Amino acid sequence: MQAELEDSRAEVLAARRVGDEQAEQAPSGEWRGRLRRLVTADPQWADELRRVVAQLRSALADAGPRQNTTITMQATAFGTSRVNQAGRDLHVTTGE
């Protein structure tokens, strides 16, 4: 199963690199089906899956934004205008 998960991850990353959203989502749909069949066959797995999902969500929240995210911003200011741009949090103070 670990090899299959690694293969799925490689598929997702390859699809993400070329911007193919449909191919990027396909493995997750396949795994959702597998997990649904597992829980249907043995409902006791549902609690274990909930625990794993909670741990993964916590780990993802702690990790912050994806490292491979590209943000492109462009702005033009004229006269005494000011432009503030940020890819995430922005704290502006005026010194007044």
C-alpha positions in Angstrom: 0.0 0.0 0.0 2.9 2.4 0.8 4.2 1.9 -2.8 0.8 2.7 -4.2 0.5 5.9 -2.0 4.0 7.0 -3.2 2.9 6.3 -6.9 -0.2 8.4 -6.3 1.8 11.2 -4.8 4.2 11.2 -7.8 1.1 11.4 -10.1 -0.3 14.3 -8.2 3.0 16.2 -8.2 3.6 15.6 -11.9 0.0 16.8 -12.7 0.5 19.9 -10.5 3.8 20.8 -12.3 2.0 20.9 -15.7 -1.2 22.5 -14.3 -3.5 19.5 -15.0 -6.1 19.9 -12.3 -8.2 16.9 -13.5 -5.2 14.6 -13.3 -4.2 16.1 -10.0 -7.6 15.2 -8.5 -7.9 11.7 -9.9 -5.7 9.8 -7.4 -7.6 11.4 -4.4 -10.9 10.2 -5.9 -9.5 6.7 -6.3 -8.3 6.7 -2.6 -11.6 8.0 -1.4 -13.3 5.1 -3.1 -10.8 2.6 -1.5 -11.3 4.1 2.0 -15.1 4.1 1.6 -15.1 0.4 0.6 -12.8 -0.4 3.6 -15.2 1.4 6.0 -18.2 -0.3 4.4 -16.6 -3.7 4.8 -15.5 -3.0 8.4 -17.1 0.0 10.1 -14.6 -0.1 13.0 -12.0 1.5 10.6 -14.1 4.7 10.5 -12.8 5.8 13.9 -9.2 5.1 13.0 -9.5 7.0 9.8 -11.0 10.0 11.6 -8.0 9.9 14.0 -5.5 9.8 11.1 -7.3 12.6 9.2 -7.3 14.8 12.3 -3.6 14.2 12.8 -2.9 15.1 9.1 -5.0 18.2 9.3 -3.1 19.3 12.4 0.2 18.6 10.7 -0.8 20.5 7.6 -2.0 23.5 9.6 1.3 23.6 11.5 3.3 23.4 8.2 1.8 26.6 6.9 1.4 27.3 3.2 2.8 24.9 0.5 6.5 25.5 -0.1 6.1 25.3 -3.9 3.5 28.1 -4.2 4.3 30.8 -6.7 2.8 34.2 -6.2 3.1 36.9 -8.8 2.0 40.4 -8.0 2.2 43.6 -10.0 1.3 47.2 -9.0 1.8 50.7 -10.1 1.6 53.7 -7.9 1.4 57.3 -9.1 2.1 60.6 -7.3 1.9 60.1 -3.6 0.1 56.8 -3.8 1.2 53.8 -1.8 1.0 50.1 -2.7 1.2 47.4 -0.1 1.3 43.8 -1.4 1.8 40.6 0.5 1.7 36.9 -0.3 0.3 36.2 3.1 0.1 38.3 6.3 0.5 42.1 6.0 0.9 44.5 8.9 1.1 48.1 8.0 1.9 50.9 10.5 2.0 54.6 9.6 4.2 55.7 12.5 1.6 58.3 13.6 
